[in-house]
Amino acid sequence: MSDNVSYTPDEIATILKISRYTVYEMIKRGELQAYRIGRKMRIDDKDLQEYILKRKGIQSTPKDQQLEEPSTQTIVPKNKGFIICGQDVVLDILARHLDNQFTNLPILRKYVGSMNGLLAMYHGNANIATGHLWAADVDEYNVPYVQRLLPGVNSVVINLVSRMAGFYVAKGNPKEIQNWTDLVRQDIRFVNREKGCGARVLLDEQLKLQTIDRKRINGYNQEELSHLAIASAVARGEADVGVGIEKVALQVNDIEFIPMQKERYDLIIRKEDFEKPHFQQLLTVIRSKAFKQEVLGMGHYDVSRMGEIIAEV
């Protein structure tokens, strides 16, 4: 089929003979790439075909290359619209508020992890990345990674929210999991996130900080592509523990959340884009009372620094 063909979630459901709800879950888990144009979500045919190949056990692009070699094809013409990388539901709210402000500008979403979002921005495939990447050596979020992954690109780091990261465990915490060192216990089965996402970076930085050998963790190489998928694996009894954010724990029955670390979730924008009028309006939206109150109303998000410029790198 043509590269220009795209589908709605309903059309994908019909093609794959599954429910519309399942399609949305696949998108949230990062299994199927999707983007928004205004209020409508679309899936390109090439992404559908790649998903089908993966399900058949055929990988069109080696996993190790997906992080290092993102596509060089831009999604929309430069200087027009917003291409937002990230998975948090707060970004769905942001996209809706932006859509109300800009009726003629496309607002697209790429459901990818923090490092892949920064690399997409570096390669010109996105103009807004989000991150919750912790650097243990300086106890700082995102700024060190922007400096490393966007060499020569002057960027602005803006706080969106802060949120709690921690462990998903079975209801009642029967294995009494309390800290990072518990992950190496022989009776613990772990489920991990994919390389490059913020939760995986948090885990690896904590392991390095506490000199814990990752090879001793049963399930370290078992990967899922979203917080929701991790929580679901624990709820189904396929693992005893995984790392994710508190908000998602409320969406899955029969699990509990053990808070471990407060993390900062930021937007990263090129400085040359940030100075454009529609990006300045983006900042106005983020700082607006309406947006802040809607995010605050969802619970489990700290909005005290929302819209604050954290750094210019």
C-alpha positions in Angstrom: 0.0 0.0 0.0 1.0 3.6 -0.4 3.0 5.3 2.4 0.3 7.9 2.5 -2.4 5.5 3.6 -3.5 5.9 7.2 -6.3 4.4 9.3 -8.5 5.3 12.3 -8.5 3.0 15.4 -11.9 1.7 14.3 -10.5 0.7 10.9 -7.5 -1.0 12.5 -9.9 -2.9 14.8 -11.8 -4.1 11.7 -8.7 -5.1 9.9 -7.2 -7.0 12.8 -10.6 -8.4 13.9 -10.2 -7.0 17.5 -12.0 -4.5 19.6 -11.5 -0.8 19.3 -10.6 -0.8 23.0 -7.8 -3.3 22.3 -6.4 -1.0 19.6 -6.2 1.9 22.1 -4.4 -0.3 24.6 -1.9 -1.3 21.9 -1.2 2.3 21.2 -0.8 3.2 24.9 1.6 0.3 25.4 3.7 1.5 22.5 3.1 -1.6 20.4 1.4 0.3 17.6 2.6 3.8 16.6 -0.1 6.5 16.3 -0.4 10.2 16.0 -3.1 12.9 16.4 -4.3 15.3 13.8 -6.6 17.6 15.8 -8.9 15.5 17.8 -8.5 12.4 15.5 -6.0 9.6 16.0 -4.4 8.0 12.9 -2.2 5.0 12.3 0.0 4.9 9.1 -0.2 1.7 7.0 3.6 1.2 7.3 3.2 1.2 11.1 0.4 -1.3 10.9 2.5 -3.6 8.6 5.4 -3.3 11.0 3.2 -4.3 13.9 1.9 -7.4 12.0 5.5 -8.4 11.0 6.6 -8.2 14.7 3.6 -10.4 15.8 4.7 -12.9 13.2 8.2 -12.8 14.6 9.7 -10.9 11.7 11.4 -7.7 12.8 11.8 -5.1 10.0 14.3 -3.1 12.0 16.6 -4.6 14.6 15.6 -3.5 18.1 19.1 -2.2 18.8 18.9 0.0 15.8 15.6 1.5 16.7 17.1 3.7 19.4 20.2 4.7 17.4 18.8 5.1 13.9 15.4 6.8 13.9 13.8 7.5 10.6 14.9 10.7 8.8 11.5 11.3 7.3 9.7 14.3 8.9 6.0 13.9 9.8 4.9 17.5 9.0 6.7 20.3 7.3 9.1 22.2 9.5 7.8 25.3 11.3 4.2 24.0 11.1 2.4 22.4 13.9 3.5 20.4 17.0 4.9 16.9 17.0 4.9 15.8 20.6 6.9 12.7 21.8 5.9 11.0 25.0 3.3 8.6 26.6 1.9 10.3 29.7 -1.9 11.0 29.6 -1.1 14.6 30.5 0.1 15.0 26.9 -3.3 14.0 25.6 -4.8 16.8 27.7 -2.2 19.2 26.4 -2.9 18.2 22.8 -6.6 18.9 23.3 -5.9 22.3 24.8 -3.6 23.1 21.9 -6.2 21.9 19.4 -8.6 24.4 20.9 -6.1 27.2 20.4 -4.8 26.3 16.9 -7.5 25.1 14.5 -5.2 25.2 11.5 -2.1 23.6 12.9 -1.6 19.8 13.1 -1.0 18.5 16.6 0.6 15.0 16.3 1.6 12.5 19.0 4.4 9.9 18.9 4.1 7.4 21.7 7.8 6.8 22.3 10.1 6.7 25.4 12.3 9.6 26.6 15.5 8.8 24.7 13.8 8.0 21.5 11.9 11.3 21.8 15.1 13.3 22.1 16.6 11.4 19.2 13.5 12.1 17.1 13.9 15.8 17.8 17.6 15.6 17.0 16.8 14.1 13.6 14.1 16.6 12.8 11.2 14.1 13.3 9.7 16.0 16.3 9.7 19.4 17.7 8.7 18.6 21.3 10.2 15.8 23.4 9.3 14.8 26.9 11.6 13.2 29.4 12.0 11.8 32.9 15.6 10.7 32.6 17.5 10.7 35.9 21.3 11.2 36.0 22.3 9.7 39.4 25.8 11.2 39.3 24.4 14.7 39.6 20.9 13.9 40.9 19.3 15.8 38.1 16.5 15.0 35.6 16.7 15.5 31.8 19.2 18.4 31.5 22.3 16.1 31.4 20.6 13.9 28.7 19.6 16.9 26.6 23.3 18.0 26.6 24.4 14.5 25.6 21.7 13.5 23.0 21.2 16.9 21.4 24.8 18.0 20.7 25.0 21.5 19.1 21.2 22.0 19.5 20.3 24.9 21.9 17.2 23.7 23.8 14.8 24.9 26.5 13.7 22.5 29.2 10.3 23.3 30.7 8.6 21.5 33.5 5.2 19.9 32.8 4.6 18.0 36.0 6.3 16.0 38.7 5.1 12.5 39.6 6.0 9.5 41.8 7.9 6.5 40.4 8.1 3.2 42.2 7.2 -0.5 42.3 4.1 -2.2 41.1 3.5 -5.2 43.3 0.6 -7.6 43.9 -2.2 -6.5 46.2 -1.1 -6.8 49.8 2.6 -7.0 48.7 2.9 -10.7 49.6 6.6 -10.7 48.7 7.3 -7.7 51.0 9.2 -5.9 48.4 10.4 -2.5 49.8 13.7 -1.5 48.1 15.9 -1.9 45.1 18.1 -4.6 46.7 15.0 -6.8 47.0 15.0 -7.2 43.2 17.9 -9.7 43.4 16.1 -12.1 45.7 15.7 -15.6 44.3 11.9 -15.6 44.9 11.3 -12.4 43.0 10.4 -12.3 39.3 10.9 -8.9 37.7 9.5 -7.3 34.5 11.5 -4.5 32.9 10.8 -1.6 30.5 12.5 -1.2 27.1 15.9 0.5 26.7 15.8 4.2 26.5 12.6 4.9 28.5 12.8 6.8 31.7 11.7 3.9 34.0 14.5 1.8 32.6 17.0 4.6 33.1 15.8 5.0 36.7 16.3 1.3 37.4 19.7 1.1 35.8 21.0 4.3 37.6 19.8 2.9 40.9 21.5 -0.4 40.2 24.7 1.4 39.4 24.4 3.7 42.4 23.9 0.7 44.8 26.4 -1.6 43.0 23.7 -4.2 42.2 24.6 -6.6 39.5 21.7 -6.6 37.0 22.5 -10.2 36.0 21.2 -11.3 39.4 17.7 -9.9 38.7 15.4 -12.7 37.5 13.5 -11.1 34.5 15.7 -8.2 33.9 15.6 -9.0 30.1 11.9 -9.5 30.0 10.6 -6.2 28.6 7.2 -4.4 28.2 6.6 -1.2 26.3 4.5 0.9 28.8 3.8 1.5 32.4 0.3 -0.1 31.8 1.8 -3.3 30.4 4.1 -3.6 33.4 1.3 -3.1 35.9 -0.8 -5.6 33.9 1.9 -8.3 34.0 2.1 -8.0 37.8 -1.6 -8.1 38.1 -1.7 -11.3 36.0 0.9 -12.9 38.2 3.5 -13.1 35.4 5.9 -11.0 37.5 6.2 -10.0 41.2 7.4 -6.5 40.6 8.0 -3.8 37.9 8.8 -0.1 37.8 6.3 2.5 36.8 4.4 5.6 37.8 1.8 5.9 40.5 -1.0 7.2 38.2 -1.1 4.0 36.2 -1.4 1.8 39.3 -4.8 3.2 39.8 -6.0 1.9 36.4 -5.2 -1.8 37.2 -7.0 -4.0 39.7 -5.2 -6.2 42.2 -1.9 -4.3 42.4 -0.4 -1.9 44.8 2.2 0.9 44.4 5.3 1.4 46.5 6.7 4.9 46.0 10.5 5.1 45.5 11.4 8.4 43.9 9.8 11.6 42.8 10.6 12.4 39.2 10.4 15.5 37.1 8.6 15.2 33.7 9.7 18.0 31.4 9.2 19.2 27.9 12.2 19.8 25.7 12.0 22.3 22.8 14.6 23.6 20.4 15.4 27.3 21.3 14.8 28.3 17.7 11.3 26.8 17.8 10.6 28.1 21.3 11.0 31.7 20.1 8.2 31.2 17.4 4.8 32.7 18.2 2.9 29.4 18.3 5.4 27.9 20.7 5.1 30.9 22.9 1.4 30.3 22.9 2.1 26.7 23.9 3.9 28.0 27.0 0.8 30.2 27.7 -1.4 27.1 27.5 0.8 25.2 29.9 0.8 28.1 32.3 -3.0 28.6 32.1 -5.3 28.1 35.0 -7.6 25.8 32.9 -4.8 23.4 31.9 -3.3 23.3 35.4 -6.6 22.7 37.1 -7.5 19.9 34.7 -4.2 18.1 35.3 -4.5 18.7 39.1 -8.0 17.3 39.0 -6.7 13.9 37.8 -4.7 13.5 41.0 -1.2 12.2 41.7 0.5 14.9 39.7 2.5 17.8 41.2 1.9 20.9 39.2 3.8 23.4 41.4 6.5 24.0 38.8 4.3 23.6 35.7 5.4 26.0 33.0 8.7 26.9 34.8 11.8 27.1 32.6 14.1 24.6 34.2 17.2 25.3 32.0 18.4 26.7 28.7 21.0 24.3 27.4 
